[in-house]
């Protein structure tokens, strides 16, 4: 049985007032609109809770899932190539600003990056959000199954160089299952409030 067998959708919040309970610990998951974020979330939870779509940008609100009492995983709006008006994209940005500024329970951040595209400027911005809050981050290089062994190794090395020790990073595939156990372990450590921020002793 999955450790997240009791995970359930809580709410979809389009404004800070709708975020709800701020007790316990929660971990946010963020990524470009076409990075495979929803598939990664479902693979980690081993539940089909997040809606996946062939059309990037379907996550347009902050979606909160309860894993167990006092522990939540929060799916943030995708960023990047979503085909949406600039005003909508700006609203997403304000919503994320409010989320990172106001959630006392935020204990960690998972950043989903397509291994074939690499760590980009918008991903860097998410890393800076986490750094400003003093919370640990982990980068999941998704769709690793679409790369050859050498290509995957090169993608991992490039990400490690870009991150320069500021966050953990690993290969991940929702299709093959590569890295799912490691991502679950990182999530559990964050939810327990035991994960260290890069640079901590």
N, C-alpha and C positions, 0 to 999 in steps of 0.2 A: 504494500500500500504506500502511496506517495505520502511524504511528510506534509504535503500541502493538500491533503484530501478534503479538508474542510474549508479550503479557500473559497471565498465568495466575492462577487461584485458588490461594492458598497454604494457608490454614487458616481455620477459624472458631474463635475463642477465647472461651470462656466464663469464663476466669479469667486474671489477669495472668501466671501461670506458663505459659500457653499462647500468649502473644504471639509468642514465637520470636525469631529473629535481630534484633538491635538495631543492626546496623552500617549504614553508608550513610545514605541519606536517605529519609524517607517523609512523605507528606502525608495528613492525615486529611480525610474529608468527613463532614459532620454536617448534620442538619436535622430538622424536625418529621416525624412519622410520615406525614403526608399532603402533604409538600412536593414529591414527585417526585424524591427523592434518588437512588433506584436508576436511574431513567430518565436522570437527569443524568450519573451515573457511566458508564452504558453509552454515552451520546452522546459524552462526552469521550474515552473510550477507543475509540469506534467498534467496540465489541465487546459482545455480550450476555453479560456476565460476572456482573452483579449481578441477582439474581432480583427481578422486579417483580411486584406484586400489587395487585388492587383493594381488598384489605383492608389498611389502614394498620398499621404496626408489625411487619411480617414480619422486619425485621432486628433480632434479639434478642441478637446477640453481636457481637464485634468481628471483622469479616471482612477478611482481609489478601490483597491481590493484588500479585504481583510484576510490574512493568512491564518491567524488565530487571534484571540483577544489580546489587544495591546500591540499587535504587529501587523503592519500594512506594507503593501507594495503599491507604488503610485506611478501610473503610466502618464508621462508628460506629453504634451502636444509635439508632434514631429516638426522638424524644421528643415529648411533647405529647398528642395525642388518641388514642394507641393504646389499644384496649380490652383492657387487661391489669390484673391485680390490683396494688394499691399495692405489695405486697412485691416483685413482679417489677420494677416501675418503679424502686423503690429500689435493687434489685440492679444495674439498668442504670447508675444514677447512680454507685454505688460502682465499677463496672467502668470508667467513664469517668474518674472521679477517679484511679484507679490508672494508667490509660493516660497521661493528661496529666502525671502526676507522675513517671512512671518511664521514658518512652521518650526516650532520648538522641538518637535518629535523627529525631525529629519536627521537620520543617522548615517546616511551614505548615499552614493550615487553610482548607478551603473550606466555607462555611456556605450551605446551600441553603434558600431562603426562597420560598414561594409569592408571586409578585408581586401577587396579588389580596388577600392577607391582610396583607402588610407585615411589618416587622421587629418581633418580639415579645420578651417577657421571657426566654423560654427561649433564643432566639437570642442575646440579650444575654449570657446566662450563658456560652454557648459562646465569644463574643468575649472575655469576661473570662478564660476558661481560656487562650486564646491569649496574651492580654496578660500573664498571670502567667508564662507560659513565655518570653515575649519573641520569639514567632514571628509572622510576617505572616499576615493573614487576607484572604480575598476572599469577598464575598457574591454568590451567583448568584440573581438574581430569576427564578425558573423560571415556566414556563407563560405566558410573555409573549405567546405567540400567541393567548391567550384574551382579551387586552386590545386595545382600539383604540389607535391611535397616541398620542392625547392621554392616554389612561388610562395607557399604559405610561410615557410621559414623566413623568406625575405620580407614578407609583409609584417611579420611579428618583429623582426629586427628593426624595421623602419619605424614602427610604432613605438618601440622601446626607446629609440633615439629621439623621437619627437617628444615623448613624455618626460624623458630625462629623470626618471625616478619619482615623478610627481603623482603617479597613479599606477596601480597594478594593471597588467594587460595580458590577455590570453586569446588563443584561437577558439572559435566557437562555431558550431553548426547545429541548427535546429533539425536539419535533415538527417545527418549521420549520428548526432548525439555527442560529437566531440566537444569537450569542455563543459558539458552541462553539469557534471558533478562538481567541478571546480567552481563554476559560477554559483551553484547552490551553496557551497561551503562559504564563499565570500559573502553571499547574501545573509546567511545565518550569522556570521560573525558581526556584520553590520547591525542586524536586527537585535543582537544581544547587547549592542553597545560596547563591544570589545575591540572593534576594528580600529587600528591606529591611522591617523592622518599622516601622509608622507611627510617626513621631516621630524616627526615626533621621536623622542628617544626610546 
